[in-house]
Amino acid sequence: MNRCPERKDQLILDVYGEMDAGQRIAWEKHLAACEACRLEKEKLLELLQASKQSSALADLSPEETQALSDSIVRKLRVEKPDHWWEWVFMANRRLTPSMAAACILILFLGWFGLNNFNSSDKVSNTSQIVLDEKIMVTDEELLENLDMLQEMEALEKLVKLLDNKIQGAYLQKGEGKTNHDTAQV
């Protein structure tokens, strides 16, 4: 295709028989005029025919086909592990040491992680105890001062009572003068 590189796609479509009718008419006219494209088409057809012949399958009888199929199925069943861990540990023997190391590492980190988690729990428990003790101290102070608060409340009532009596006596004294003054007149 040295002379007609733009026709390469048309040549391949023609060789595989996938060219539509409109393109085929123009392509046939070009092949009639261009010997290089015609020779290239013949070479490609010969090459395709040779590859088809060399890759042709041997004809097997139905019994041979069934025997071959059964053999393949038996091999697959034998090689297929029943469980995932069989595949991991038996099929990939190179992975076993690294997986064991990873499990040990996970256990190691988990152990120390739980210990650190428990120690942080102890700190929070300690802080909770301190907080509870502070509340108990304030409760004790409140109980100690409760008597004083009750006394203060009693004093307030007494002061109100005395104030009322003083006001009442003052008012009576004031009324007494006014009655006494009116009686003298």
C-alpha positions in Angstrom: 0.0 0.0 0.0 2.9 2.3 -0.8 1.0 4.1 -3.5 -2.4 4.4 -1.8 -2.1 4.8 2.0 -5.5 6.5 2.2 -7.2 3.3 0.8 -5.8 1.1 3.6 -9.1 1.1 5.6 -11.1 0.2 2.4 -8.7 -2.7 1.7 -9.2 -4.2 5.1 -13.0 -3.8 5.0 -13.0 -5.5 1.5 -10.8 -8.4 2.7 -13.1 -9.0 5.7 -16.3 -8.5 3.6 -17.6 -5.6 5.6 -17.8 -2.9 3.0 -21.2 -1.5 2.1 -22.5 -1.4 -1.5 -21.8 2.3 -2.2 -18.2 2.1 -1.1 -17.7 -1.2 -2.9 -18.5 0.3 -6.4 -15.9 3.0 -5.9 -13.4 0.5 -4.5 -13.8 -1.9 -7.4 -13.2 0.9 -9.9 -10.0 1.8 -7.9 -8.8 -1.8 -7.9 -9.3 -2.0 -11.7 -7.0 1.0 -12.1 -4.5 0.3 -9.3 -2.3 -2.8 -9.6 -0.5 -2.2 -6.2 -3.9 -2.3 -4.3 -5.0 -5.4 -6.3 -1.7 -7.2 -5.4 -2.0 -6.1 -1.7 -5.6 -7.5 -1.6 -4.5 -10.8 -3.0 -1.6 -11.1 -0.4 -4.0 -10.4 2.4 -6.5 -12.9 1.2 -3.8 -15.6 0.9 -2.5 -14.7 4.4 -6.0 -15.0 5.9 -6.6 -18.3 4.2 -3.3 -19.7 5.5 -4.1 -18.6 9.0 -7.5 -20.2 8.9 -6.1 -23.5 7.7 -3.3 -23.6 10.3 -5.6 -22.8 13.2 -8.3 -25.3 12.2 -9.3 -27.5 15.1 -8.9 -31.2 15.0 -12.2 -33.0 14.7 -13.0 -34.9 17.9 -15.6 -37.6 18.2 -18.4 -37.0 20.8 -16.8 -39.6 23.1 -13.4 -37.8 22.9 -15.1 -34.5 23.5 -17.0 -35.8 26.6 -13.8 -37.4 28.0 -11.9 -34.2 27.5 -14.7 -32.2 29.2 -14.8 -34.6 32.1 -11.1 -34.5 32.6 -11.1 -30.7 32.7 -14.0 -30.7 35.3 -12.2 -33.2 37.5 -9.0 -31.1 37.4 -11.0 -28.0 38.3 -12.7 -29.8 41.2 -9.4 -31.1 42.6 -7.7 -27.7 42.3 -10.6 -25.6 43.6 -10.3 -25.2 47.4 -13.5 -25.6 49.4 -12.9 -22.8 51.8 -11.3 -19.4 51.5 -8.7 -20.1 54.1 -7.5 -23.1 52.1 -6.9 -20.9 49.2 -5.1 -18.3 51.3 -2.9 -20.7 53.2 -2.4 -23.6 50.8 -2.4 -22.0 47.4 -0.3 -19.0 48.3 2.4 -20.5 50.5 4.6 -17.4 50.0 1.9 -15.3 51.8 1.7 -17.5 54.9 4.7 -16.0 56.8 3.7 -12.4 56.0 0.1 -13.2 57.1 1.3 -14.7 60.3 3.5 -11.6 61.0 0.5 -9.4 60.3 -1.7 -11.3 62.7 1.0 -11.1 65.4 1.3 -7.4 64.8 -2.5 -6.9 65.0 -2.6 -8.9 68.3 0.4 -6.9 69.7 -1.2 -3.5 68.8 -4.6 -4.6 70.0 -3.1 -5.7 73.4 -1.4 -2.4 74.0 -4.3 -0.4 72.6 -6.6 -2.0 75.1 -4.2 -1.4 77.9 -4.0 2.3 76.9 -7.8 2.4 76.6 -8.2 0.9 80.1 -5.6 3.4 81.6 -7.5 6.3 80.1 -10.6 4.8 81.7 -8.8 4.8 85.0 -8.0 8.5 84.6 -11.6 9.3 83.8 -12.7 7.2 86.8 -10.3 9.1 89.0 -11.5 12.4 87.8 -15.1 11.2 88.4 -14.2 10.2 91.9 -12.6 13.6 92.6 -15.7 15.3 91.2 -18.0 13.2 93.4 -15.8 14.1 96.4 -16.1 17.8 95.7 -19.9 17.4 95.4 -19.9 15.6 98.8 -17.8 18.4 100.4 -20.2 21.0 99.1 -23.2 18.9 100.4 -21.5 18.7 103.8 -21.0 22.4 103.9 -24.6 22.9 102.9 -25.8 20.6 105.7 -23.5 22.4 108.2 -24.9 25.8 107.1 -28.5 24.5 107.0 -28.9 25.1 110.7 -27.6 28.7 110.2 -29.9 29.2 107.3 -32.9 28.0 109.3 -31.9 30.4 112.1 -31.6 33.2 109.6 -35.1 32.4 108.3 -36.5 32.4 111.9 -34.7 35.7 112.5 -36.3 37.2 109.4 -39.8 36.1 110.6 -39.1 37.6 114.0 -37.9 40.9 112.6 -41.1 41.1 110.4 -43.2 40.3 113.4 -41.5 42.9 115.5 -41.7 45.5 112.8 -45.4 44.8 112.5 -45.9 45.1 116.3 -43.8 48.3 116.4 -45.8 49.8 113.6 -49.1 48.7 115.2 -48.0 50.3 118.6 -46.9 53.4 116.8 -50.2 53.7 115.1 -52.1 53.1 118.3 -50.1 55.7 120.1 -50.8 58.2 117.3 -54.5 57.4 117.5 -54.5 57.7 121.3 -53.1 61.2 121.1 -55.7 62.3 118.6 -58.5 60.9 120.7 -57.0 62.4 123.8 -56.6 65.8 122.1 -60.2 65.8 121.0 -61.4 64.8 124.4 -59.7 67.8 126.0 -61.2 70.3 123.6 
